[in-house]
Amino acid sequence: MSYLGPDLDLPQPRRGRRRALTVAAAALVPGALLGWLVYATVGDDGGGSGEAAVRPSQANTRPAAPPTDDEKPSPSHSAPDSAPLAGKVVVVDPGHNPGNFRHTAEINRQVDIGTNRKECDTTGTSTNAGYREAEFTLDVARRMRTLLEKQGATVEFTQDGDRPWGPCVDERARIGNKAHADAVVSIHADGAGAGQRGFHVILPGKVAEGDANTGPIVAPSRALGERVAGAFVRVTGSAASDYVGDGTGLVTRQDLGGLNLSTVPKVFIECGNMRDSKDAALLTSGAWRQKAAQGISEGIVSFLRG
């Protein structure tokens, strides 16, 4: 019996056409199944659910419109600038000179520091085993130069072991002034009594005598000193001095020609006490000197970046 019912007398050609369509559809089914199996094998590359794979129905669609500004990925704010200190000038002043001890007459002559007159320079101190402050300061300064130049800064030295003695303290100040330095740091190590430990940063006090006029640099120098002290603690793990500065790690002085005669932000840092055995063990360690250089440099970078 026909699905359409016995009382419908359809012409024979119509039934022939339906049988042809049925055969054609039956022939297409295996092909469609085969196509899906190929797609399932190739389209999903094993990377999760395969939802990112292009479906057959999508293959010939027109490309999507470019993203609007709101849809574009925002730049990463965590990526560091390639040269954050480009255009900045940093003067590093390695305290004393390894050759000063051979030129006592020259370094003992008096120079004007604004408030009074003092010796041109000194030989610096040393550990009980003979490791000299001048060697320490030059090594730390050179490590700092490498770090700061990687940040894009122009780095100048007051001396690089390239002169027999000096320069005097007044000339050290003039070198930073002439360079129009954005920051100057003078590197030192102290010679206090045994058992006294820690670092301290020396800031310029307000002086207006003779050639000295520190008024314009007192505030920025303090900002520089605070950044250097904070970074130094963080990187080296050292504690602030237990014999000066009341535990703050900051000391203000008006008797240092290198500060009094400066017209640009400048500080000194006494990295530790060479006469204390525990501090001396740090100061004589190359690994620790690298940390000291890094700490001071990071403080300078922080200051210069505002």
C-alpha positions as a Markdown table, in Angstrom:
| # | Residue | x | y | z |
|---|---|---|---|---|
| 1 | Met | 0.0 | 0.0 | 0.0 |
| 2 | Ser | 1.4 | 3.4 | -0.8 |
| 3 | Tyr | 2.1 | 5.9 | 2.0 |
| 4 | Leu | 0.0 | 8.5 | 0.1 |
| 5 | Gly | -3.1 | 6.2 | 0.2 |
| 6 | Pro | -4.9 | 3.9 | -2.3 |
| 7 | Asp | -7.3 | 6.5 | -3.5 |
| 8 | Leu | -4.5 | 8.7 | -5.0 |
| 9 | Asp | -3.9 | 7.5 | -8.5 |
| 10 | Leu | -0.4 | 9.3 | -9.2 |
| 11 | Pro | 1.0 | 9.0 | -12.7 |
| 12 | Gln | 3.8 | 6.4 | -13.1 |
| 13 | Pro | 6.5 | 8.9 | -14.1 |
| 14 | Arg | 6.1 | 10.7 | -10.8 |
| 15 | Arg | 6.8 | 7.5 | -8.9 |
| 16 | Gly | 9.9 | 6.9 | -11.0 |
| 17 | Arg | 11.2 | 10.4 | -10.2 |
| 18 | Arg | 10.8 | 9.8 | -6.4 |
| 19 | Arg | 12.8 | 6.5 | -6.7 |
| 20 | Ala | 15.6 | 8.4 | -8.4 |
| 21 | Leu | 15.8 | 11.0 | -5.7 |
| 22 | Thr | 15.8 | 8.3 | -3.0 |
| 23 | Val | 18.8 | 6.5 | -4.7 |
| 24 | Ala | 20.7 | 9.8 | -5.0 |
| 25 | Ala | 20.2 | 10.7 | -1.3 |
| 26 | Ala | 21.3 | 7.2 | -0.3 |
| 27 | Ala | 24.4 | 7.6 | -2.3 |
| 28 | Leu | 25.2 | 11.0 | -0.7 |
| 29 | Val | 25.0 | 9.7 | 2.9 |
| 30 | Pro | 28.2 | 7.6 | 2.9 |
| 31 | Gly | 30.1 | 10.5 | 1.3 |
| 32 | Ala | 28.9 | 12.9 | 3.9 |
| 33 | Leu | 29.9 | 10.5 | 6.7 |
| 34 | Leu | 33.3 | 10.0 | 5.1 |
| 35 | Gly | 33.8 | 13.8 | 4.9 |
| 36 | Trp | 32.9 | 14.2 | 8.6 |
| 37 | Leu | 35.4 | 11.5 | 9.6 |
| 38 | Val | 38.2 | 13.2 | 7.6 |
| 39 | Tyr | 37.3 | 16.5 | 9.2 |
| 40 | Ala | 37.2 | 15.0 | 12.7 |
| 41 | Thr | 40.6 | 13.5 | 12.2 |
| 42 | Val | 42.3 | 16.5 | 10.6 |
| 43 | Gly | 40.4 | 19.5 | 11.9 |
| 44 | Asp | 41.0 | 18.7 | 15.6 |
| 45 | Asp | 44.7 | 18.7 | 16.2 |
| 46 | Gly | 44.6 | 17.4 | 19.7 |
| 47 | Gly | 44.9 | 20.9 | 21.3 |
| 48 | Gly | 42.0 | 20.7 | 23.7 |
| 49 | Ser | 38.4 | 20.6 | 22.5 |
| 50 | Gly | 39.2 | 21.6 | 18.9 |
| 51 | Glu | 36.9 | 24.6 | 19.1 |
| 52 | Ala | 39.4 | 26.8 | 17.5 |
| 53 | Ala | 39.6 | 24.6 | 14.4 |
| 54 | Val | 38.0 | 26.0 | 11.2 |
| 55 | Arg | 34.6 | 24.3 | 10.5 |
| 56 | Pro | 33.8 | 23.4 | 6.9 |
| 57 | Ser | 31.0 | 25.9 | 6.9 |
| 58 | Gln | 33.4 | 28.6 | 7.9 |
| 59 | Ala | 36.1 | 27.9 | 5.4 |
| 60 | Asn | 34.9 | 30.3 | 2.7 |
| 61 | Thr | 33.5 | 33.1 | 4.9 |
| 62 | Arg | 35.0 | 36.5 | 4.4 |
| 63 | Pro | 37.8 | 37.6 | 6.9 |
| 64 | Ala | 36.8 | 39.2 | 10.1 |
| 65 | Ala | 37.1 | 43.0 | 10.3 |
| 66 | Pro | 40.2 | 44.2 | 12.0 |
| 67 | Pro | 39.8 | 44.8 | 15.8 |
| 68 | Thr | 38.8 | 48.3 | 17.0 |
| 69 | Asp | 41.0 | 50.2 | 19.3 |
| 70 | Asp | 38.9 | 48.9 | 22.3 |
| 71 | Glu | 39.5 | 45.3 | 21.2 |
| 72 | Lys | 43.3 | 45.6 | 20.6 |
| 73 | Pro | 45.5 | 44.2 | 23.3 |
| 74 | Ser | 46.8 | 46.9 | 25.6 |
| 75 | Pro | 50.6 | 47.2 | 25.9 |
| 76 | Ser | 52.1 | 45.5 | 28.9 |
| 77 | His | 52.9 | 48.0 | 31.7 |
| 78 | Ser | 55.2 | 45.5 | 33.4 |
| 79 | Ala | 57.7 | 45.4 | 30.6 |
| 80 | Pro | 60.7 | 47.6 | 31.5 |
| 81 | Asp | 61.8 | 50.4 | 29.3 |
| 82 | Ser | 64.8 | 49.5 | 27.2 |
| 83 | Ala | 66.8 | 52.5 | 28.4 |
| 84 | Pro | 65.0 | 54.2 | 31.3 |
| 85 | Leu | 67.9 | 56.5 | 32.0 |
| 86 | Ala | 68.6 | 57.6 | 28.4 |
| 87 | Gly | 69.7 | 61.3 | 28.5 |
| 88 | Lys | 70.6 | 61.2 | 32.2 |
| 89 | Val | 74.1 | 61.8 | 33.5 |
| 90 | Val | 75.4 | 60.1 | 36.6 |
| 91 | Val | 78.7 | 61.0 | 38.1 |
| 92 | Val | 80.3 | 58.3 | 40.3 |
| 93 | Asp | 83.0 | 59.4 | 42.7 |
| 94 | Pro | 85.2 | 56.5 | 43.9 |
| 95 | Gly | 86.4 | 57.9 | 47.3 |
| 96 | His | 90.2 | 58.5 | 47.5 |
| 97 | Asn | 92.7 | 57.2 | 45.0 |
| 98 | Pro | 94.8 | 54.0 | 45.2 |
| 99 | Gly | 97.9 | 56.1 | 44.6 |
| 100 | Asn | 97.3 | 58.8 | 47.2 |
| 101 | Phe | 99.6 | 57.2 | 49.8 |
| 102 | Arg | 102.5 | 57.8 | 47.4 |
| 103 | His | 101.7 | 61.5 | 47.2 |
| 104 | Thr | 101.3 | 62.7 | 50.8 |
| 105 | Ala | 102.6 | 66.2 | 50.1 |
| 106 | Glu | 100.1 | 66.8 | 47.3 |
| 107 | Ile | 97.0 | 65.4 | 49.1 |
| 108 | Asn | 97.9 | 67.2 | 52.4 |
| 109 | Arg | 97.7 | 70.7 | 50.9 |
| 110 | Gln | 94.8 | 72.8 | 51.9 |
| 111 | Val | 91.8 | 73.6 | 49.7 |
| 112 | Asp | 88.8 | 75.9 | 50.2 |
| 113 | Ile | 85.6 | 74.0 | 51.0 |
| 114 | Gly | 83.4 | 77.0 | 51.5 |
| 115 | Thr | 83.0 | 76.8 | 55.3 |
| 116 | Asn | 86.8 | 76.5 | 55.9 |
| 117 | Arg | 89.9 | 74.9 | 54.5 |
| 118 | Lys | 90.7 | 71.2 | 54.6 |
| 119 | Glu | 93.2 | 68.7 | 53.1 |
| 120 | Cys | 93.0 | 68.1 | 49.4 |
| 121 | Asp | 92.2 | 64.4 | 50.2 |
| 122 | Thr | 93.3 | 61.5 | 52.4 |
| 123 | Thr | 94.5 | 58.0 | 51.7 |
| 124 | Gly | 91.3 | 56.5 | 53.1 |
| 125 | Thr | 91.1 | 53.7 | 55.6 |
| 126 | Ser | 91.6 | 49.9 | 55.3 |
| 127 | Thr | 90.7 | 46.6 | 56.9 |
| 128 | Asn | 93.0 | 45.1 | 59.5 |
| 129 | Ala | 94.2 | 42.7 | 56.9 |
| 130 | Gly | 95.2 | 45.6 | 54.6 |
| 131 | Tyr | 92.4 | 45.8 | 52.0 |
| 132 | Arg | 92.3 | 49.5 | 51.2 |
| 133 | Glu | 89.2 | 51.7 | 51.0 |
| 134 | Ala | 90.5 | 53.1 | 47.7 |
| 135 | Glu | 90.5 | 49.6 | 46.2 |
| 136 | Phe | 87.0 | 48.9 | 47.5 |
| 137 | Thr | 85.5 | 52.2 | 46.2 |
| 138 | Leu | 87.0 | 51.8 | 42.7 |
| 139 | Asp | 85.7 | 48.2 | 42.4 |
| 140 | Val | 82.2 | 49.1 | 43.5 |
| 141 | Ala | 82.2 | 52.2 | 41.2 |
| 142 | Arg | 83.1 | 50.1 | 38.2 |
| 143 | Arg | 80.4 | 47.6 | 38.9 |
| 144 | Met | 77.9 | 50.5 | 39.2 |
| 145 | Arg | 79.0 | 51.9 | 35.8 |
| 146 | Thr | 78.2 | 48.6 | 34.1 |
| 147 | Leu | 74.8 | 48.5 | 35.7 |
| 148 | Leu | 73.9 | 52.1 | 35.1 |
| 149 | Glu | 75.0 | 52.1 | 31.5 |
| 150 | Lys | 72.8 | 49.1 | 30.9 |
| 151 | Gln | 69.9 | 51.4 | 32.0 |
| 152 | Gly | 71.0 | 53.9 | 29.3 |
| 153 | Ala | 72.7 | 56.5 | 31.6 |
| 154 | Thr | 75.9 | 58.4 | 30.7 |
| 155 | Val | 78.3 | 57.6 | 33.5 |
| 156 | Glu | 81.3 | 59.7 | 34.4 |
| 157 | Phe | 84.0 | 59.1 | 37.0 |
| 158 | Thr | 85.9 | 61.6 | 39.1 |
| 159 | Gln | 88.9 | 59.2 | 38.8 |
| 160 | Asp | 89.3 | 55.7 | 37.5 |
| 161 | Gly | 92.7 | 54.8 | 38.8 |
| 162 | Asp | 94.0 | 56.6 | 35.8 |
| 163 | Arg | 95.9 | 59.4 | 37.6 |
| 164 | Pro | 98.7 | 59.1 | 40.2 |
| 165 | Trp | 96.7 | 60.8 | 42.9 |
| 166 | Gly | 93.6 | 62.9 | 43.7 |
| 167 | Pro | 91.5 | 64.7 | 42.6 |
| 168 | Cys | 91.1 | 67.0 | 45.5 |
| 169 | Val | 87.7 | 67.3 | 47.1 |
| 170 | Asp | 87.0 | 70.6 | 45.6 |
| 171 | Glu | 87.8 | 69.3 | 42.1 |
| 172 | Arg | 85.6 | 66.3 | 42.7 |
| 173 | Ala | 82.7 | 68.6 | 43.3 |
| 174 | Arg | 83.5 | 70.6 | 40.1 |
| 175 | Ile | 83.6 | 67.5 | 38.0 |
| 176 | Gly | 79.9 | 66.8 | 38.9 |
| 177 | Asn | 79.0 | 70.4 | 38.4 |
| 178 | Lys | 80.6 | 70.7 | 35.0 |
| 179 | Ala | 78.9 | 67.5 | 33.8 |
| 180 | His | 75.5 | 69.0 | 34.9 |
| 181 | Ala | 75.0 | 65.6 | 36.5 |
| 182 | Asp | 71.5 | 64.5 | 37.4 |
| 183 | Ala | 72.9 | 62.6 | 40.4 |
| 184 | Val | 76.3 | 62.2 | 42.0 |
| 185 | Val | 77.2 | 59.5 | 44.5 |
| 186 | Ser | 80.5 | 59.3 | 46.3 |
| 187 | Ile | 81.5 | 55.8 | 47.3 |
| 188 | His | 83.3 | 55.2 | 50.7 |
| 189 | Ala | 83.8 | 52.7 | 53.5 |
| 190 | Asp | 84.2 | 54.0 | 57.1 |
| 191 | Gly | 87.0 | 53.5 | 59.6 |
| 192 | Ala | 85.2 | 53.5 | 62.9 |
| 193 | Gly | 85.9 | 51.4 | 65.9 |
| 194 | Ala | 85.7 | 47.7 | 66.0 |
| 195 | Gly | 82.3 | 46.4 | 67.0 |
| 196 | Gln | 80.5 | 49.3 | 65.2 |
| 197 | Arg | 78.7 | 48.2 | 62.2 |
| 198 | Gly | 76.4 | 49.2 | 59.3 |
| 199 | Phe | 76.2 | 51.7 | 56.5 |
| 200 | His | 75.1 | 55.3 | 56.3 |
| 201 | Val | 74.3 | 57.9 | 53.6 |
| 202 | Ile | 75.7 | 61.4 | 54.1 |
| 203 | Leu | 73.5 | 64.3 | 53.0 |
| 204 | Pro | 74.5 | 67.9 | 52.4 |
| 205 | Gly | 73.5 | 70.4 | 55.1 |
| 206 | Lys | 72.5 | 73.9 | 54.2 |
| 207 | Val | 75.6 | 76.0 | 53.7 |
| 208 | Ala | 76.0 | 79.5 | 52.2 |
| 209 | Glu | 79.6 | 80.6 | 52.7 |
| 210 | Gly | 82.3 | 81.5 | 50.3 |
| 211 | Asp | 81.9 | 79.4 | 47.1 |
| 212 | Ala | 79.4 | 77.1 | 48.9 |
| 213 | Asn | 75.7 | 77.4 | 48.4 |
| 214 | Thr | 73.9 | 74.1 | 49.0 |
| 215 | Gly | 70.4 | 75.6 | 49.4 |
| 216 | Pro | 69.1 | 74.5 | 46.0 |
| 217 | Ile | 70.4 | 70.9 | 46.3 |
| 218 | Val | 69.5 | 70.1 | 49.9 |
| 219 | Ala | 66.0 | 68.7 | 49.1 |
| 220 | Pro | 66.9 | 66.7 | 46.0 |
| 221 | Ser | 70.0 | 65.4 | 47.6 |
| 222 | Arg | 67.9 | 64.1 | 50.5 |
| 223 | Ala | 65.5 | 62.4 | 48.1 |
| 224 | Leu | 68.5 | 60.8 | 46.3 |
| 225 | Gly | 69.9 | 59.7 | 49.7 |
| 226 | Glu | 66.7 | 58.2 | 50.9 |
| 227 | Arg | 66.3 | 56.2 | 47.7 |
| 228 | Val | 69.9 | 55.0 | 47.8 |
| 229 | Ala | 69.6 | 54.0 | 51.5 |
| 230 | Gly | 66.3 | 52.1 | 50.9 |
| 231 | Ala | 67.6 | 50.2 | 47.9 |
| 232 | Phe | 70.9 | 49.4 | 49.7 |
| 233 | Val | 69.1 | 47.8 | 52.6 |
| 234 | Arg | 66.8 | 45.8 | 50.3 |
| 235 | Val | 69.6 | 44.4 | 48.0 |
| 236 | Thr | 72.4 | 43.9 | 50.5 |
| 237 | Gly | 70.4 | 43.1 | 53.7 |
| 238 | Ser | 72.8 | 45.4 | 55.6 |
| 239 | Ala | 71.5 | 47.3 | 58.6 |
| 240 | Ala | 71.8 | 51.1 | 59.1 |
| 241 | Ser | 74.8 | 52.3 | 61.1 |
| 242 | Asp | 74.6 | 51.6 | 64.8 |
| 243 | Tyr | 77.0 | 54.4 | 65.7 |
| 244 | Val | 75.8 | 57.4 | 63.7 |
| 245 | Gly | 72.4 | 58.5 | 62.3 |
| 246 | Asp | 70.2 | 57.2 | 65.1 |
| 247 | Gly | 69.4 | 54.1 | 63.2 |
| 248 | Thr | 68.0 | 56.0 | 60.2 |
| 249 | Gly | 71.1 | 55.4 | 57.9 |
| 250 | Leu | 71.0 | 59.1 | 57.1 |
| 251 | Val | 73.5 | 61.7 | 58.4 |
| 252 | Thr | 73.7 | 65.4 | 57.5 |
| 253 | Arg | 77.0 | 67.2 | 57.4 |
| 254 | Gln | 78.3 | 70.6 | 56.6 |
| 255 | Asp | 82.1 | 69.9 | 56.7 |
| 256 | Leu | 82.6 | 68.0 | 53.5 |
| 257 | Gly | 83.9 | 69.9 | 50.5 |
| 258 | Gly | 82.6 | 67.4 | 48.0 |
| 259 | Leu | 79.1 | 68.2 | 49.2 |
| 260 | Asn | 79.5 | 71.9 | 50.1 |
| 261 | Leu | 80.7 | 72.9 | 46.7 |
| 262 | Ser | 78.3 | 70.8 | 44.7 |
| 263 | Thr | 75.6 | 72.5 | 42.6 |
| 264 | Val | 73.9 | 69.2 | 41.7 |
| 265 | Pro | 72.2 | 66.5 | 43.8 |
| 266 | Lys | 74.9 | 64.6 | 45.6 |
| 267 | Val | 75.4 | 62.2 | 48.5 |
| 268 | Phe | 78.1 | 60.1 | 50.1 |
| 269 | Ile | 77.6 | 56.5 | 51.1 |
| 270 | Glu | 79.7 | 54.8 | 53.7 |
| 271 | Cys | 79.0 | 51.1 | 52.8 |
| 272 | Gly | 80.3 | 49.6 | 56.1 |
| 273 | Asn | 83.0 | 49.8 | 58.7 |
| 274 | Met | 86.3 | 48.4 | 57.5 |
| 275 | Arg | 87.6 | 48.1 | 61.0 |
| 276 | Asp | 84.9 | 45.7 | 62.1 |
| 277 | Ser | 85.6 | 42.1 | 61.3 |
| 278 | Lys | 82.0 | 41.3 | 60.3 |
| 279 | Asp | 81.7 | 44.3 | 58.1 |
| 280 | Ala | 85.1 | 43.7 | 56.7 |
| 281 | Ala | 84.1 | 40.2 | 55.7 |
| 282 | Leu | 81.4 | 41.7 | 53.5 |
| 283 | Leu | 83.4 | 44.5 | 52.1 |
| 284 | Thr | 86.2 | 42.1 | 50.9 |
| 285 | Ser | 83.7 | 39.8 | 49.2 |
| 286 | Gly | 83.3 | 40.3 | 45.5 |
| 287 | Ala | 79.7 | 38.9 | 45.6 |
| 288 | Trp | 78.7 | 41.4 | 48.3 |
| 289 | Arg | 80.4 | 44.3 | 46.4 |
| 290 | Gln | 78.2 | 43.4 | 43.5 |
| 291 | Lys | 75.2 | 43.6 | 45.7 |
| 292 | Ala | 76.4 | 47.0 | 47.0 |
| 293 | Ala | 76.8 | 48.3 | 43.5 |
| 294 | Gln | 73.3 | 47.0 | 42.6 |
| 295 | Gly | 71.7 | 48.5 | 45.6 |
| 296 | Ile | 73.3 | 52.0 | 45.1 |
| 297 | Ser | 72.5 | 51.8 | 41.4 |
| 298 | Glu | 68.8 | 50.9 | 42.0 |
| 299 | Gly | 68.5 | 53.8 | 44.4 |
| 300 | Ile | 69.9 | 56.2 | 41.7 |
| 301 | Val | 67.5 | 54.7 | 39.1 |
| 302 | Ser | 64.6 | 55.2 | 41.4 |
| 303 | Phe | 65.5 | 58.8 | 42.1 |
| 304 | Leu | 66.0 | 59.7 | 38.5 |
| 305 | Arg | 62.7 | 58.1 | 37.4 |
| 306 | Gly | 60.9 | 60.2 | 40.0 |
